[in-house]
Amino acid sequence: MEQLIKGPFKPVISFRYVKSTFKKLLASAQPMEQFLAEQVLSILDKNPELVTGIRSLEVFKTYKEEIDKLMAFLFPPALSQNEIKAALYPYSNEYFYVSKRFQKIIDETPSEVNEVLRRLYKDNESSIDLNPYAIILNTYYGFNVDFERPKQIQLEDANGTLRTYRMTFNADFLNIYPNENAVEITPEILDELLDNAQDKSVWDRYFPNDSWTVEGFGLISMIDTTLDERIDEFKTHLIEGTSENSIQILEDVRKIFNIDNLEFGNYIVDKGVLFQPLGVGVHALTLQEGHSLSCKSYACKHVHESLFVKHNPVIISNVPRYHEQTEGNNLSRRLVEKGFKSAILLPIQIKGKLQFIVELAAYEINQLNAINKVKLDTIMPFILSHSKRSLDEYENKVSAVIQNQCTSIHSAVEWRFIEEAHRFIQGREAGISPSFNEITFENVLPLYGQIDIVGSSAARNDAIRQDLSKALKQIKNILEDVLATQSMPFYEQLVYKIDKSIYELEASFTNNTEQEIHLFLEKEIYPLFKYFKASGMVNDDIDYFLNTVNQDKQLFYSARKEYDQTINSINKTMSIFLDVKQVNAQAIFPHYFEKFKTDGIEHNMYVGQSISQHNEYHESMLFNLRLWQLQVMCEMEALYYKHQQDFPVKLDVTSLILVYDVPLTIRYRIDEKHFDVDGAYNVRYEMIKKRIDKALIKGTTERITQPHKLCVVYSTSTIEREYLNYFEFLQSKNYIGQNIEIVEVEELQGANGIKAIRADINTGLEHAGTVFSIADIVAAI
């Protein structure tokens, strides 16, 4: 027979190993397997030449009917429409049986499939195909020589698109054995062969023609990996992130969706306003070039709610219908103007905040829909990573201006980053391609504390309600003045609408109420008052009203401004105080420290030997830091109440400490630029931390955190004894009152058996000015 892979093999087509495989199935406990085995063996028993072997293609082809029956057991007909599978002559690239899907590919492709298969194991036309030799060296002799390479082929489809297939080879029905003229391959000969990998004369000397017999047949299977290839290309171009790649990224997305004229864009979302994207060659599809737009003015209420409130993707499979149903808006008008008939809007959140909207648009109805939207799920991690990087790059430009304010590497751990940077630079200068290793610190213990503003959400809503109510009442007065001189039914209707809105504000305030009032002002009141002024109406209240809107961009911001000033002042005061006190804490023992401003101040501390480069860690350092934390939390709350009367809005605060005595590992997240706990078990700490501030005392409706009380949460009796000693000492220093209570905390998801110690804080205490230590406790006993 013609042997398409030239080499040392003498091929014999045989079903000997098929027979031995199915013969074993006769003893199977499965009736179906026994039945199949009987059918196969019956065919082979009637045609013994298929078992003993055939060397002639012409003879082999005379058994076509029997071979088709036998192959049906290896190529199940029910799967033939889906599987891409073929049976090959022994170590040839020529097939004698294929699945229906493989046959369809063969019929539709202009490529010569045999020729493509022939090149599968060759780097180029002149190179040696080492695959046959690899079989002998590794399978027969047991040498562990790595001949593996990615087995992929590319074939054009009926549309001329190049499709990629990954191949696997099944040799279950093949065997190899030497003939009389075979040369024994020793380790010394193997070294010579490998040193002359592309010298055919060397290989021919040790593997003469027909020196080995290969008997049986091979099976190949192919998987269409075209989409995977396209996603990899898309990922690569995103990682490169140059302006020249913008066009290539667009082409990648078009290939993934199989839409040749698909358009791709994005825009930035910041503080309720939509902006053009960063970077050269990147554009927004649904924003006017060079313009920004408020989220509320962008689209209909449903799209606004989905994108900007719930952060869910929006799919508009029929743009003309959407434009008609919504009676037109900025989004639908831009899509219609550009001729788009279907679109997908994808919100991108970074660090829990909506930052970008990715836009896809096509020129045919239903070309983008809820079904092919799932392709975005595959590329979403890469889009998210690229978006994070784009945002980080922008923030880096800002950090160049205010560099001393923007470092994310704490001084206590900076040494470890410097070490790794030195290693990276040395490797690069040595000519290798180093990677920046992950920075981790193992066996560290966390200290978490927070001072939280009580009822901040309710106070914020009340401020908004006051401002809106004040605005509505002033508008009502203006309209009533106009009605006193002009009898206008529409103006009377507006007054009625305002009264209704004021009532709703007082009765039940929600975000929807606020949104509806802003929409009412924007769509009906502002245009009307502008008309009054344009028509020559002299009214100081209207002028003041319009000027206020134009200057501040927010109508009657007084109550909300007082609230924001209060929150900012509290956070700033607490943050500065904590930073000052941290100097003393670092002097006790170097540790990683970070703080967050929310409605209050949170802080994390991690302490352990792995964090300190030179200092020797001892458990007493942890005890000293725990006592420092208690002292500072008491002083922070006392400081707040000392200045409470200076703040525009009078709010209360609560103080909370979480004590966790299980060592953790923290890992620096390169993409997020901060440390986080690492590992599934360690996440339990984060879960508890996020839930305890709203936890209740078991069996009651009372929160464990209360104003004027220091609350320490823990879960072991050892910690309880330790902190009771600290509390007793703080009583002696007049930091806390005589009332100390231990309460059980309600069961939390992922954690139970949690308790808390609570004590009254002396809000009038005088700051010690020094840091209490374990030595002070010992001296006081």
C-alpha positions in Angstrom: 0.0 0.0 0.0 1.0 3.7 -0.4 2.6 4.9 2.8 2.1 8.6 3.2 4.4 8.9 6.2 7.8 7.5 4.9 10.0 5.7 7.4 11.0 2.4 8.9 7.5 0.9 9.2 6.1 -2.0 7.2 2.3 -1.5 7.5 -0.2 -4.3 8.0 -3.9 -3.5 8.2 -5.4 -5.7 10.8 -8.4 -6.0 13.2 -6.5 -8.3 15.5 -6.5 -5.9 18.4 -10.2 -5.0 17.8 -10.9 -8.8 18.2 -8.9 -9.0 21.5 -10.7 -6.0 22.9 -14.2 -7.2 22.2 -13.3 -10.8 23.2 -12.7 -9.4 26.8 -16.2 -7.9 26.7 -17.7 -11.4 26.4 -17.1 -11.7 30.1 -18.7 -8.4 30.9 -21.5 -8.2 33.5 -23.3 -5.8 31.1 -25.7 -7.6 28.7 -25.3 -4.8 26.1 -21.5 -5.1 26.1 -21.8 -8.9 25.6 -24.2 -8.4 22.7 -21.9 -5.9 21.0 -18.9 -8.3 21.5 -20.8 -11.2 20.0 -21.7 -9.1 16.9 -18.1 -7.9 16.3 -16.6 -11.4 16.9 -19.1 -13.0 14.5 -18.0 -10.7 11.7 -14.3 -11.3 12.4 -14.7 -15.1 12.7 -16.4 -15.1 9.2 -13.5 -13.0 7.8 -10.3 -14.3 9.3 -8.1 -12.3 6.9 -9.2 -9.1 8.6 -7.6 -10.5 11.8 -4.4 -12.0 10.3 -3.7 -8.8 8.4 -3.8 -7.4 4.9 -0.9 -5.7 3.1 -2.7 -4.8 -0.1 -5.1 -1.8 -0.3 -6.9 -3.5 -3.2 -7.6 -6.6 -1.1 -8.6 -4.5 1.9 -11.1 -2.5 -0.1 -13.0 -5.8 -1.1 -14.1 -6.0 2.6 -15.8 -2.6 2.5 -19.2 -4.0 3.7 -17.7 -5.9 6.6 -15.4 -3.0 7.5 -18.4 -0.5 7.5 -20.2 -2.8 9.9 -17.2 -3.1 12.2 -16.5 0.6 12.2 -20.1 1.3 13.2 -19.2 -0.1 16.6 -16.3 2.4 17.0 -18.2 5.2 15.3 -21.7 5.2 16.9 -24.2 6.4 14.2 -26.1 8.5 16.7 -22.9 10.6 17.3 -21.6 10.7 13.8 -23.3 14.0 13.0 -21.4 15.6 15.8 -18.1 13.8 16.2 -15.2 14.7 13.9 -13.5 11.3 13.7 -11.6 9.2 11.2 -9.8 5.8 11.0 -6.4 5.8 9.4 -4.3 3.1 7.7 -1.5 2.1 10.1 0.7 5.1 10.6 -0.5 6.7 7.4 -2.1 10.1 6.9 -4.8 8.6 4.7 -8.2 7.7 6.2 -10.4 4.8 5.2 -13.5 5.6 7.4 -14.8 8.9 8.6 -17.8 10.2 10.6 -20.5 12.1 8.8 -19.4 15.5 10.3 -15.8 14.8 9.2 -17.0 13.9 5.7 -19.0 17.2 5.6 -15.9 19.1 6.4 -14.0 17.2 3.7 -16.7 18.0 1.1 -16.9 21.7 2.0 -13.2 22.6 2.4 -11.1 23.6 -0.6 -8.1 22.4 1.3 -6.5 19.0 0.6 -7.1 17.2 3.9 -4.6 14.4 3.3 -1.9 17.0 2.5 -2.8 19.0 5.7 -2.5 15.8 7.7 0.8 14.9 6.0 2.3 18.2 7.4 1.0 17.7 10.9 4.3 16.3 12.4 6.7 18.3 10.2 8.1 21.8 10.8 8.6 22.3 7.1 8.7 20.4 3.8 12.4 19.5 4.1 12.4 18.4 7.8 12.2 14.9 9.0 8.9 13.6 10.4 10.1 12.2 13.7 6.7 10.8 14.8 7.3 7.2 13.6 10.7 7.1 15.3 9.2 8.5 18.5 6.7 5.5 18.7 9.6 3.0 18.5 11.9 4.8 20.9 9.3 5.5 23.6 6.8 2.7 23.2 9.1 -0.2 22.4 12.4 0.8 24.1 10.9 2.8 26.9 13.0 5.9 26.4 11.4 9.0 27.7 12.1 11.4 24.8 9.7 14.3 24.5 8.5 14.4 20.9 5.2 16.1 21.8 4.0 19.2 20.0 0.6 20.9 19.7 -1.4 18.9 17.2 -3.5 21.4 15.3 -4.6 21.8 11.7 -6.4 24.6 9.9 -9.0 24.1 7.2 -11.1 26.6 5.3 -14.9 26.2 5.7 -17.5 26.8 3.0 -17.4 30.6 3.6 -13.7 30.8 3.2 -13.1 31.2 7.0 -10.0 29.5 8.4 -11.1 27.1 11.2 -8.7 25.5 13.7 -9.0 21.9 14.9 -7.2 20.3 17.8 -6.3 16.6 17.1 -5.9 13.6 19.3 -4.6 10.2 18.2 -5.8 6.9 19.6 -3.4 3.9 19.2 -5.5 1.3 21.1 -5.8 -0.8 17.9 -2.1 -0.6 16.9 1.0 -2.6 17.7 4.7 -2.2 16.8 7.3 -4.9 16.7 10.8 -5.3 15.1 11.6 -7.3 12.0 14.8 -9.3 11.3 16.7 -6.3 10.0 15.9 -4.0 13.0 18.8 -2.4 14.8 19.0 -2.5 18.6 18.9 1.1 19.8 21.2 1.6 22.8 21.4 4.8 24.9 24.6 5.8 23.0 22.8 5.5 19.7 19.9 7.5 21.1 22.3 10.3 22.0 23.7 10.3 18.4 20.1 10.4 17.0 19.1 13.3 19.2 22.3 15.2 18.4 21.4 14.8 14.7 17.7 15.3 14.8 17.4 16.6 11.2 20.1 14.4 9.6 18.1 11.8 7.6 21.2 9.7 6.9 21.8 9.1 10.6 18.2 8.0 11.2 18.2 5.8 8.1 21.3 4.0 9.3 19.6 2.8 12.5 16.1 2.5 11.1 16.4 0.9 7.7 13.2 0.5 5.6 10.8 -2.2 6.6 12.8 -2.9 9.8 9.7 -2.5 11.9 6.1 -3.7 11.5 3.1 -1.6 12.5 -0.1 -3.6 12.6 -3.7 -2.5 13.0 -5.1 1.0 12.4 -5.2 4.4 14.1 -8.1 6.7 15.1 -8.0 10.5 15.1 -10.5 12.8 16.7 -10.7 16.6 16.1 -12.3 19.3 18.1 -13.2 22.7 16.6 -11.2 25.2 18.7 -11.8 28.2 16.3 -13.6 30.1 19.0 -10.9 29.4 21.6 -8.3 30.7 19.1 -10.2 33.8 18.5 -10.7 34.4 22.2 -6.9 33.9 22.7 -6.2 36.5 20.0 -8.7 38.9 21.6 -7.0 38.4 25.0 -3.5 39.0 23.5 -4.6 42.2 21.8 -6.2 43.4 25.0 -3.0 42.7 27.0 -0.9 44.6 24.5 -3.3 47.5 24.8 -1.7 49.8 22.2 -3.7 52.3 20.2 -2.7 50.3 17.0 -4.5 47.3 18.5 -7.9 49.0 18.6 -8.8 47.9 15.1 -7.5 44.4 15.7 -9.6 44.1 18.9 -12.6 45.1 16.9 -11.8 42.4 14.3 -11.4 39.8 17.1 -14.9 40.6 18.5 -16.4 40.4 15.1 -14.9 37.0 14.6 -16.1 35.8 18.0 -19.7 36.8 17.1 -19.3 35.9 13.4 -20.6 39.3 12.5 -18.3 41.0 9.9 -19.6 44.6 10.5 -20.1 44.4 14.2 -19.2 47.7 16.0 -17.6 47.8 19.4 -17.3 50.8 21.8 -17.4 51.9 25.5 -17.8 54.9 27.7 -17.0 55.8 31.3 -19.5 56.2 34.1 -18.5 58.5 36.9 -20.7 60.1 39.5 -23.9 59.8 37.5 -22.3 61.2 34.3 -21.3 59.4 31.1 -18.0 60.3 29.5 -16.1 59.5 26.4 -13.6 56.6 26.9 -9.9 56.9 27.6 -7.3 56.1 24.9 -6.6 56.7 21.2 -8.8 54.9 18.8 -11.5 54.0 21.3 -15.0 55.6 20.9 -18.4 55.5 22.4 -21.2 54.3 20.0 -24.1 55.8 21.8 -22.7 59.1 23.0 -22.2 62.1 20.8 -18.5 62.7 20.0 -16.9 65.1 22.6 -20.0 65.3 24.8 -21.0 63.9 28.2 -24.4 63.0 29.4 -26.1 62.3 32.7 -27.2 58.7 33.4 -30.8 59.9 34.0 -30.9 61.5 30.5 -29.4 58.5 28.7 -32.3 56.1 28.1 -35.7 55.0 29.3 -36.4 54.2 32.9 -36.0 50.4 32.4 -32.5 50.7 30.8 -31.5 53.2 33.5 -32.5 50.9 36.2 -30.8 47.8 34.6 -27.5 49.5 33.7 -26.9 52.1 36.4 -28.8 50.7 39.4 -28.8 46.9 39.1 -25.7 46.8 36.9 -27.3 44.2 34.6 -26.6 43.8 30.9 -29.1 45.4 28.5 -30.0 43.6 25.3 -31.9 45.5 22.6 -32.5 42.9 19.9 -34.8 45.1 17.9 -33.7 48.8 18.0 -36.5 50.2 15.7 -39.1 48.7 17.9 -37.4 49.9 21.1 -37.2 53.4 19.6 -40.9 53.4 18.8 -42.0 51.9 22.1 -40.1 54.4 24.2 -41.0 57.3 21.9 -37.3 58.0 21.5 -34.4 58.8 23.9 -30.8 59.7 23.6 -29.8 56.0 23.4 -32.3 54.9 20.8 -31.8 58.1 18.7 -28.0 57.5 18.5 -28.5 53.9 17.6 -31.1 54.7 14.9 -29.0 57.6 13.5 -26.1 55.2 13.0 -28.3 52.6 11.4 -27.9 50.0 14.2 -30.7 47.5 14.5 -29.6 45.5 17.6 -27.3 46.2 20.5 -25.9 44.9 23.8 -24.8 47.2 26.7 -22.6 45.6 29.2 -21.8 47.2 32.6 -18.3 46.8 34.0 -17.8 47.0 37.7 -14.3 47.5 39.3 -13.9 47.2 43.0 -17.7 47.1 43.4 -18.2 50.3 41.5 -19.7 50.8 38.0 -16.9 52.2 35.9 -17.5 51.4 32.2 -20.3 50.4 29.8 -19.1 48.2 26.9 -21.2 48.6 23.8 -21.8 46.1 20.9 -24.0 47.1 18.0 -25.0 45.4 14.7 -26.8 46.4 11.6 -29.5 43.7 11.5 -32.5 43.0 13.8 -31.8 40.2 16.2 -28.2 39.9 15.1 -27.3 40.5 18.7 -29.6 38.8 21.1 -29.9 37.0 24.5 -28.6 33.8 23.0 -25.3 34.9 21.4 -24.8 37.3 24.4 -23.4 34.3 26.3 -20.2 34.6 24.2 -19.6 37.7 26.3 -19.4 35.5 29.4 -16.3 33.8 27.9 -14.4 37.0 27.1 -15.8 38.9 30.1 -12.8 38.2 32.4 -10.4 39.6 29.8 -12.6 42.7 29.3 -12.7 43.2 33.0 -9.0 42.8 33.3 -8.4 45.2 30.5 -10.8 47.7 32.0 -9.0 47.5 35.4 -5.7 48.0 33.7 -7.0 51.0 31.7 -8.3 52.5 34.9 -5.1 51.8 36.7 -3.1 53.5 33.9 -5.2 56.6 34.2 -4.8 56.6 38.0 -1.0 56.3 37.5 -1.0 59.5 35.6 -2.7 61.2 38.5 -0.2 59.6 40.9 2.7 61.3 39.0 1.3 64.6 40.1 0.5 63.7 43.7 3.0 60.8 44.1 3.4 61.1 47.8 -0.3 60.6 48.3 -0.9 57.6 45.9 1.5 54.8 46.9 -0.4 51.6 47.7 2.6 49.8 49.3 2.8 50.2 53.0 6.2 51.1 54.4 6.2 48.0 56.7 6.2 45.7 53.6 8.0 47.8 51.1 11.2 45.8 51.7 9.7 42.7 50.2 8.7 44.5 47.0 12.2 45.9 46.7 13.7 42.4 47.0 11.4 41.1 44.3 12.1 44.1 42.0 15.8 43.5 42.4 15.4 39.9 41.4 13.3 40.8 38.5 15.7 43.4 37.1 18.7 41.1 37.6 17.0 38.3 35.7 16.0 40.7 32.8 19.6 42.0 32.5 20.9 38.5 32.5 18.9 37.9 29.2 16.1 35.7 30.6 12.4 36.5 30.7 11.6 36.8 34.4 8.2 37.1 35.9 7.3 39.2 39.0 6.5 36.7 41.7 3.5 37.1 43.9 4.1 38.7 47.3 2.6 36.8 50.2 3.1 36.9 54.0 2.2 33.7 55.9 1.2 33.1 59.5 0.0 36.6 60.3 -2.7 37.5 62.8 -5.3 40.1 61.9 -6.6 43.0 64.0 -9.7 44.7 62.7 -11.5 47.7 64.1 -14.1 50.2 62.9 -15.8 53.3 64.2 -19.1 53.5 62.4 -21.5 56.4 62.0 -25.0 55.3 63.3 -27.9 55.9 61.0 -25.9 57.5 58.2 -28.2 56.2 55.5 -31.3 57.5 57.2 -29.6 60.9 57.8 -28.5 61.1 54.2 -32.1 60.4 53.0 -33.5 62.9 55.5 -31.1 65.6 54.1 -32.2 64.8 50.5 -35.8 64.9 51.6 -35.3 68.3 53.2 -33.6 69.8 50.2 -36.2 68.5 47.7 -39.1 69.6 49.9 -37.6 73.1 50.2 -37.2 73.3 46.4 -40.7 72.1 45.7 -42.2 74.7 48.2 -40.3 77.5 46.6 -41.5 76.4 43.1 -45.0 76.3 44.4 -44.8 79.8 45.8 -43.5 81.1 42.4 -46.4 79.3 40.5 -48.9 80.7 43.0 -47.6 84.2 42.4 -48.0 83.7 38.6 -51.5 82.3 39.1 -52.4 85.4 41.1 -52.1 87.5 37.9 -52.9 84.8 35.3 -55.5 82.1 35.4 -53.8 79.1 33.9 -55.2 75.6 34.5 -51.9 73.9 33.6 -50.1 75.9 36.3 -52.8 74.8 38.8 -52.1 71.2 37.8 -48.4 71.7 38.4 -49.2 73.1 41.9 -51.3 70.0 42.6 -48.5 67.8 41.4 -46.0 69.6 43.7 -48.4 69.2 46.7 -48.6 65.5 45.9 -44.8 65.2 45.6 -44.3 67.0 49.0 -46.8 64.6 50.6 -44.9 61.6 49.1 -41.6 62.9 50.4 -42.9 63.2 53.9 -44.9 59.9 53.8 -42.3 57.5 52.3 -39.1 58.6 50.8 -37.4 56.2 48.3 -34.8 56.5 45.6 -37.6 56.3 43.0 -39.3 59.3 44.7 -36.1 61.3 44.3 -35.6 60.3 40.7 -39.2 61.1 39.8 -39.0 64.6 41.4 -35.7 65.3 39.6 -37.3 64.2 36.3 -40.3 66.4 37.0 -38.1 69.4 37.6 -35.9 68.7 34.6 -38.7 68.1 32.1 -41.4 70.5 33.3 -40.3 73.1 35.8 -36.9 74.2 34.4 -38.2 74.7 30.8 -41.3 76.6 32.1 -39.2 79.0 34.3 -36.8 79.6 31.4 -39.9 80.5 29.3 -41.1 82.9 32.0 -37.8 84.7 31.9 -37.5 84.7 28.1 -41.0 86.2 27.9 -40.0 89.2 30.0 -41.6 88.2 33.3 -39.8 90.0 36.1 -39.5 87.8 39.2 -36.5 87.7 41.6 -37.5 84.3 42.8 -37.3 82.8 39.3 -34.0 84.5 38.7 -32.6 83.2 42.0 -34.0 79.7 41.2 -32.4 79.5 37.7 -29.1 81.0 38.9 -28.9 78.4 41.7 -29.5 75.6 39.3 -26.9 76.9 36.8 -24.2 77.6 39.4 -24.4 74.6 41.8 -25.8 72.0 39.3 -27.7 70.8 42.3 -30.9 72.4 43.5 -31.0 73.5 47.1 -28.1 71.5 48.4 -28.0 72.9 51.9 -29.2 70.0 54.0 -27.3 67.4 52.0 -24.2 69.7 52.1 -24.4 69.8 55.9 -24.6 66.0 56.0 -21.7 65.6 53.6 -19.6 68.1 55.5 -20.4 66.2 58.7 -19.4 62.8 57.3 -16.2 64.3 55.7 -15.3 66.1 58.9 -15.8 63.0 61.0 -13.8 60.8 58.6 -11.0 63.3 58.3 -10.7 63.9 62.1 -10.7 60.1 62.8 -8.4 59.3 60.0 -5.7 61.9 61.0 -6.0 60.8 64.6 -5.5 57.1 63.6 -2.5 58.0 61.4 -0.8 59.8 64.3 -1.4 56.9 66.7 -0.2 54.4 64.0 3.3 55.8 64.4 3.3 54.5 68.0 1.9 51.1 66.9 4.6 50.6 64.3 7.2 51.3 67.0 5.8 48.4 69.0 6.4 46.0 66.1 6.3 46.6 62.3 3.0 45.4 60.8 0.9 46.0 57.7 -1.8 48.6 58.2 -4.6 49.9 56.0 -7.6 52.0 56.6 -10.8 52.7 54.7 -13.1 55.7 54.7 -16.8 54.8 54.4 -19.5 56.2 56.8 -16.8 56.1 59.4 -13.3 54.6 59.5 -12.3 50.9 59.3 -8.7 49.6 59.7 -6.9 46.3 59.2 -3.6 45.3 60.8 -1.7 42.2 60.1 1.2 41.2 62.4 3.7 38.3 62.2 7.3 37.4 61.7 7.0 37.1 57.9 6.2 40.9 57.7 9.3 42.1 59.6 12.6 42.0 57.7 14.9 42.4 60.7 12.9 42.5 64.0 12.4 39.3 66.0 8.7 38.6 66.6 7.3 37.5 69.9 3.7 36.8 70.9 3.9 39.7 73.4 4.1 42.1 70.4 0.6 40.9 69.4 -0.7 41.5 73.0 0.8 45.0 73.0 -0.8 45.8 69.7 -4.2 44.5 70.8 -4.0 46.7 73.9 -3.0 49.7 71.7 -6.0 49.1 69.5 -8.4 49.1 72.5 -6.8 52.3 73.8 -7.0 54.0 70.4 -10.7 53.0 69.8 -11.7 54.4 73.1 -9.8 57.6 72.4 -11.3 57.9 68.9 -14.9 57.7 70.1 -14.1 60.2 73.0 -12.5 62.5 70.5 -15.6 62.4 68.3 -18.0 63.2 71.1 -15.8 66.0 72.2 -16.2 67.7 68.8 -19.8 66.5 68.1 -21.3 69.9 68.8 -19.0 71.4 66.0 -20.5 69.3 63.3 -23.5 70.5 61.3 -25.5 67.3 61.8 -25.5 65.6 65.2 -24.8 61.9 64.7 -23.7 59.0 67.0 -20.9 56.6 66.4 -20.2 53.0 67.5 -16.9 51.2 68.1 -16.2 47.6 67.1 -13.1 45.3 67.3 -12.9 41.8 65.8 -10.4 39.4 67.4 -9.4 36.5 65.2 -6.8 34.1 66.6 -6.3 31.9 63.6 -3.1 32.7 61.5 -3.8 33.8 58.0 -1.9 34.3 54.7 -2.2 37.7 53.0 -1.4 38.0 49.3 -0.8 41.2 47.3 -3.3 41.4 44.4 -1.5 42.9 41.5 -4.6 43.8 39.6 -6.3 45.4 42.6 -3.2 47.0 44.1 -3.8 45.9 47.7 -3.4 43.0 50.1 -6.1 40.5 50.7 -6.5 37.3 52.7 -5.6 34.2 50.6 -7.2 30.8 50.5 -10.8 29.5 50.9 -10.5 28.9 54.7 -9.1 32.4 55.3 -12.1 33.9 53.5 -14.1 33.0 56.7 -12.4 35.9 58.4 -13.6 38.3 55.7 -17.1 36.9 55.9 -17.3 37.5 59.6 -15.8 41.0 59.3 -18.4 42.1 56.8 -21.4 40.8 58.9 -20.6 41.6 62.5 -21.3 45.3 62.5 -25.0 44.6 61.9 -25.2 41.5 64.0 -27.7 41.2 66.9 -27.4 39.9 70.4 -28.8 36.4 70.3 -32.5 36.2 71.0 -33.0 40.0 70.9 -33.4 42.7 68.3 -30.6 44.8 69.7 -27.4 45.3 67.7 -24.2 44.3 69.4 -22.8 47.7 68.6 -24.2 50.7 70.5 -23.1 54.3 70.9 -20.8 54.9 73.9 -19.9 51.2 74.1 -16.8 49.5 73.0 -17.6 46.1 71.5 -15.0 43.3 71.1 -16.2 40.2 69.1 -14.4 36.9 69.5 -15.0 33.1 69.5 -12.7 31.4 72.0 -12.5 31.3 75.8 -8.8 32.1 75.6 -9.5 35.4 73.9 -12.3 36.1 76.4 -9.9 35.8 79.3 -7.2 37.9 77.6 -9.6 40.8 76.8 -11.2 40.7 80.2 -7.7 41.4 81.7 -7.3 44.3 79.2 -10.7 45.7 80.1 -9.9 45.5 83.8 -6.7 47.5 83.2 -8.6 50.1 81.1 -11.0 50.5 84.0 -8.1 51.4 86.2 -7.1 54.1 83.6 -10.6 55.5 83.6 -11.0 54.6 79.9 -14.1 52.5 80.4 -16.9 52.3 83.0 -17.6 49.7 85.6 -20.3 47.9 83.5 -18.7 45.1 81.5 -21.0 42.6 79.9 -20.5 39.4 77.9 -23.2 38.6 75.3 -23.8 35.9 72.7 -24.0 37.0 69.1 -26.7 35.6 66.8 -25.5 32.9 64.4 -24.0 34.3 61.2 -23.7 32.6 57.9 -20.4 30.8 57.9 -19.8 31.3 61.6 -21.4 30.4 64.9 -20.5 30.4 68.6 -19.4 34.0 68.5 -19.5 36.2 71.6 -18.9 39.8 72.4 -17.6 41.8 75.4 -19.1 45.3 75.7 -18.1 48.1 78.0 -19.2 51.7 78.5 -16.6 54.1 77.1 -15.7 57.2 79.1 -16.4 59.8 76.5 -14.9 62.5 78.7 -11.6 60.7 79.2 -8.3 62.6 78.9 -5.9 61.1 76.4 -3.0 59.3 78.0 -0.5 60.7 75.5 1.5 57.5 75.8 0.9 54.0 74.6 -0.2 51.4 77.2 1.7 48.2 77.1 1.6 44.7 78.6 4.2 45.9 81.0 1.8 48.5 82.3 -0.8 45.8 83.0 1.8 43.7 84.9 2.8 46.7 86.9 -0.8 47.5 87.8 -1.5 44.0 89.1 
